[in-house]
Amino acid sequence: MEATRKVISIVTPCYNEQDNVADCYEAVKRVFTDLLPAYDFEQVFCDNCSSDRTPEVLRELAAKDPRVKVILNAR
C-alpha cells in the first residue's frame, strides 16, 4: 500500500509582475525538488488585474505545468 503524498499549496499574489512570475515559479519548483522531495505542490497565482503581460505569462506557465493554477481578477 502506497502512502498518499501531501500537497502544499503556494499562493502567490501578482500585479504587473511579467518579469518576475517565471522566476518565482522556478524558485518554488527548485525548493520542492531540492529540499522537499517528499511533498507535492501546487502554485496558485492570483493576478489583481495587471496591465502588463502578467496574465499571458501565467497562462503559459499553467499550460506547461499542471501544478500551476491561475486566478485572474477583473474589475
C-alpha positions as CSV (number, residue, x, y, z in Angstrom):
1,M,0.0,0.0,0.0
2,E,1.5,3.3,-1.1
3,A,1.1,6.3,1.2
4,T,-0.5,9.4,-0.2
5,R,1.9,12.3,-0.7
6,K,0.9,15.5,1.0
7,V,0.3,18.5,-1.3
8,I,1.4,22.0,-0.2
9,S,-0.3,24.9,-1.9
10,I,1.7,28.1,-2.5
11,V,-0.4,31.2,-3.2
12,T,1.4,34.0,-5.0
13,P,-0.3,37.4,-5.5
14,C,0.7,39.3,-8.6
15,Y,0.3,42.8,-10.0
16,N,2.3,43.8,-13.0
17,E,4.9,41.1,-12.5
18,Q,5.6,40.0,-16.0
19,D,9.3,40.0,-15.5
20,N,9.2,38.1,-12.2
21,V,6.5,35.4,-12.2
22,A,8.5,32.8,-14.2
23,D,11.5,33.3,-11.8
24,C,9.1,32.9,-8.8
25,Y,7.7,29.7,-10.2
26,E,11.2,28.3,-10.9
27,A,12.3,29.2,-7.4
28,V,9.3,27.4,-5.8
29,K,9.8,24.4,-8.0
30,R,13.5,24.2,-7.1
31,V,12.7,24.3,-3.3
32,F,10.4,21.3,-3.7
33,T,12.8,19.4,-5.9
34,D,15.9,20.1,-3.8
35,L,14.6,20.4,-0.2
36,L,11.1,18.9,-0.1
37,P,11.1,15.9,-2.4
38,A,8.6,14.0,-0.3
39,Y,5.9,16.6,-1.0
40,D,3.9,17.5,-4.0
41,F,2.9,21.2,-4.6
42,E,0.7,23.4,-6.5
43,Q,1.3,27.1,-7.1
44,V,-1.7,29.3,-7.3
45,F,-1.0,32.7,-8.9
46,C,-3.7,35.4,-8.1
47,D,-3.4,38.2,-10.5
48,N,-5.0,41.5,-9.5
49,C,-5.9,43.0,-12.9
50,S,-2.4,43.5,-14.2
51,S,-2.0,45.9,-17.1
52,D,1.2,44.3,-18.4
53,R,1.7,40.8,-19.8
54,T,1.5,39.0,-16.4
55,P,-1.8,37.2,-17.3
56,E,-0.2,35.9,-20.6
57,V,2.9,34.7,-18.8
58,L,0.8,33.0,-16.1
59,R,-1.2,31.2,-18.8
60,E,2.0,30.0,-20.5
61,L,3.3,28.6,-17.2
62,A,-0.1,26.9,-16.5
63,A,-0.1,25.3,-20.0
64,K,3.3,23.8,-19.3
65,D,2.8,22.6,-15.7
66,P,-0.5,21.3,-14.4
67,R,0.7,22.2,-10.8
68,V,0.3,25.9,-11.8
69,K,-3.2,27.4,-11.2
70,V,-4.1,30.9,-12.3
71,I,-6.8,33.2,-10.9
72,L,-7.3,36.4,-12.9
73,N,-9.3,39.0,-11.0
74,A,-11.2,41.5,-13.1
75,R,-12.7,44.8,-12.1
